[in-house]
Amino acid sequence: EDLSAYPSDAIDAVVNDNIVWVHTDLRMQNILIHNGRLAGVIDWEHSGWLPQHWQLHMLRDPMHNCVGIWVRYWLYEHRFDERLERSYQASIMKGVSMYYR
């Protein structure tokens, strides 16, 4: 595909994102709490090495895994560092959406 049709700053933000191990099904049902503390995270079978902003797709997409207070927190309250937020925003721009939208 010809990437020249996309805004160059958006492409740079997505292409230059860090590749990290991402849990692709991180939702409340997969987080184990014991005595008010994190005890574990389960359901890792679809995890893998992906751009770091992919984790934000998993956390912020109500159609994917997130519902209720969980999605509201990740959409409206918590912010990651500026570089990661820029990569995520670029990846969901109209015409740049490189994944599943």
LINCOR-V411520 format. One record per residue. PSI is psi in whole degrees, 0 to 359 (999 if undefined). OMEGA is omega as a letter, one per 20 degrees, with the letter a starting at -180 (999 if undefined). D_FIRST is the distance of its C-alpha to the first C-alpha in Angstrom with 1 decimal. Layout:
psi:PSI omega:OMEGA d_first:D_FIRST
psi:PSI omega:OMEGA d_first:D_FIRST
//
This chain:
psi:143 omega:r d_first:0.0
psi:110 omega:a d_first:3.8
psi:352 omega:a d_first:6.1
psi:343 omega:r d_first:9.0
psi:345 omega:a d_first:9.4
psi:152 omega:r d_first:10.6
psi:130 omega:a d_first:14.1
psi:325 omega:r d_first:14.4
psi:328 omega:r d_first:17.3
psi:315 omega:r d_first:15.5
psi:315 omega:r d_first:12.7
psi:317 omega:a d_first:15.6
psi:320 omega:a d_first:17.7
psi:312 omega:a d_first:15.4
psi:326 omega:a d_first:14.3
psi:9 omega:r d_first:18.0
psi:150 omega:r d_first:19.6
psi:144 omega:r d_first:22.2
psi:124 omega:a d_first:21.8
psi:167 omega:r d_first:24.9
psi:121 omega:a d_first:26.6
psi:132 omega:r d_first:25.9
psi:112 omega:a d_first:28.1
psi:5 omega:r d_first:25.9
psi:45 omega:a d_first:29.0
psi:102 omega:r d_first:31.0
psi:169 omega:a d_first:33.3
psi:324 omega:a d_first:37.0
psi:341 omega:a d_first:37.9
psi:8 omega:r d_first:36.5
psi:123 omega:a d_first:38.4
psi:128 omega:r d_first:42.0
psi:135 omega:r d_first:44.7
psi:124 omega:a d_first:48.3
psi:40 omega:r d_first:51.0
psi:9 omega:a d_first:48.5
psi:153 omega:r d_first:46.4
psi:124 omega:a d_first:43.2
psi:340 omega:r d_first:44.2
psi:167 omega:r d_first:40.9
psi:129 omega:a d_first:37.4
psi:176 omega:r d_first:36.7
psi:60 omega:a d_first:33.9
psi:3 omega:a d_first:31.7
psi:337 omega:r d_first:30.4
psi:9 omega:r d_first:26.8
psi:161 omega:r d_first:26.6
psi:182 omega:r d_first:24.6
psi:112 omega:a d_first:22.9
psi:166 omega:r d_first:20.2
psi:142 omega:a d_first:19.4
psi:326 omega:a d_first:22.6
psi:346 omega:r d_first:21.5
psi:326 omega:r d_first:20.8
psi:324 omega:r d_first:24.6
psi:325 omega:r d_first:24.7
psi:317 omega:a d_first:22.5
psi:325 omega:a d_first:25.2
psi:332 omega:a d_first:28.0
psi:3 omega:a d_first:27.0
psi:104 omega:a d_first:25.7
psi:335 omega:r d_first:28.8
psi:341 omega:a d_first:27.2
psi:287 omega:a d_first:26.3
psi:336 omega:a d_first:29.4
psi:139 omega:r d_first:31.2
psi:162 omega:r d_first:34.0
psi:222 omega:a d_first:37.0
psi:329 omega:a d_first:38.2
psi:308 omega:a d_first:35.5
psi:324 omega:r d_first:32.5
psi:319 omega:r d_first:34.6
psi:309 omega:a d_first:35.3
psi:331 omega:r d_first:31.7
psi:319 omega:a d_first:30.4
psi:340 omega:a d_first:33.3
psi:307 omega:a d_first:35.5
psi:136 omega:r d_first:33.9
psi:136 omega:r d_first:31.6
psi:183 omega:a d_first:30.1
psi:159 omega:a d_first:29.8
psi:319 omega:a d_first:28.0
psi:315 omega:a d_first:25.2
psi:317 omega:r d_first:24.4
psi:321 omega:r d_first:24.8
psi:318 omega:r d_first:22.4
psi:316 omega:r d_first:19.7
psi:311 omega:a d_first:20.5
psi:319 omega:r d_first:20.6
psi:323 omega:a d_first:17.3
psi:342 omega:r d_first:15.7
psi:4 omega:r d_first:17.3
psi:146 omega:r d_first:16.7
psi:129 omega:r d_first:15.7
psi:349 omega:r d_first:12.0
psi:346 omega:a d_first:11.5
psi:106 omega:a d_first:12.9
psi:1 omega:a d_first:11.0
psi:273 omega:a d_first:13.8
psi:357 omega:a d_first:16.0
psi:999 omega:999 d_first:16.8
//
